[in-house]
Amino acid sequence: MVLFGLLFVASIGLYLFEVNYSATKGYEIRQLQKDISAEKLANEKLQLQIIELRSMADLNDKISKLGMVDAGMPKYIDSNVLVARK
């Protein structure tokens, strides 16, 4: 009878330990899933940034291959000055 009582108490203790362990692991899994979601979002942002930077690099390469040069600052004509006469 005493042995049965000890087995019963030990099984209750083991059950409580397993429930607590499972709950702790569940919390850790949820936290890791949140971290994964945040990292995926950061990865997507970095991928978009890579695409933008590559497109600028490709554009600069195409401009240099076509022999285009920088136009510089434009010069504007003052509208009060007479430019041409009839």
DOMAR-733619 format. One line per field, with one value per residue (C-alpha): residue number from 1; residue in one letter; chain; x, y, z. Coordinates in steps of 0.25 Angstrom, whole numbers, plus 5000, padded with zeros to 4 digits. Layout:
BEGIN
doro = [NUM/...]
vodo = [a/...]
rodren = [A/...]
px = [X/...]
py = [Y/...]
pz = [Z/...]
This chain:
BEGIN
doro = [1/2/3/4/5/6/7/8/9/10/11/12/13/14/15/16/17/18/19/20/21/22/23/24/25/26/27/28/29/30/31/32/33/34/35/36/37/38/39/40/41/42/43/44/45/46/47/48/49/50/51/52/53/54/55/56/57/58/59/60/61/62/63/64/65/66/67/68/69/70/71/72/73/74/75/76/77/78/79/80/81/82/83/84/85/86]
vodo = [m/v/l/f/g/l/l/f/v/a/s/i/g/l/y/l/f/e/v/n/y/s/a/t/k/g/y/e/i/r/q/l/q/k/d/i/s/a/e/k/l/a/n/e/k/l/q/l/q/i/i/e/l/r/s/m/a/d/l/n/d/k/i/s/k/l/g/m/v/d/a/g/m/p/k/y/i/d/s/n/v/l/v/a/r/k]
rodren = [A/A/A/A/A/A/A/A/A/A/A/A/A/A/A/A/A/A/A/A/A/A/A/A/A/A/A/A/A/A/A/A/A/A/A/A/A/A/A/A/A/A/A/A/A/A/A/A/A/A/A/A/A/A/A/A/A/A/A/A/A/A/A/A/A/A/A/A/A/A/A/A/A/A/A/A/A/A/A/A/A/A/A/A/A/A]
px = [5000/5011/5018/5005/5004/5019/5016/5004/5011/5023/5013/5006/5020/5024/5011/5013/5027/5023/5011/5020/5031/5021/5016/5030/5033/5020/5024/5038/5032/5023/5034/5043/5031/5030/5045/5044/5033/5041/5053/5045/5040/5054/5059/5048/5052/5066/5062/5055/5067/5076/5067/5067/5082/5084/5074/5082/5095/5089/5085/5098/5105/5095/5097/5113/5111/5103/5113/5104/5109/5104/5096/5100/5092/5082/5083/5070/5067/5061/5047/5049/5060/5057/5062/5057/5051/5042]
py = [5000/5009/5006/5009/5022/5026/5022/5031/5043/5041/5040/5053/5060/5055/5059/5073/5074/5070/5080/5091/5087/5086/5100/5106/5100/5105/5119/5118/5113/5125/5134/5128/5129/5143/5145/5137/5146/5159/5153/5150/5164/5170/5161/5165/5180/5177/5169/5182/5190/5181/5182/5197/5198/5188/5196/5209/5201/5196/5210/5216/5205/5207/5222/5220/5210/5220/5231/5240/5251/5259/5271/5280/5291/5298/5313/5320/5333/5345/5347/5362/5362/5364/5352/5354/5365/5364]
pz = [5000/5003/4990/4983/4990/4986/4972/4972/4977/4968/4956/4960/4962/4948/4942/4947/4943/4928/4928/4933/4923/4911/4915/4915/4902/4896/4900/4895/4881/4880/4883/4873/4863/4865/4863/4850/4845/4849/4842/4829/4829/4831/4820/4810/4813/4810/4797/4792/4796/4788/4776/4777/4778/4766/4757/4760/4757/4744/4740/4742/4734/4723/4723/4722/4711/4703/4705/4712/4721/4732/4728/4739/4745/4735/4732/4732/4724/4731/4725/4726/4716/4702/4694/4680/4671/4659]
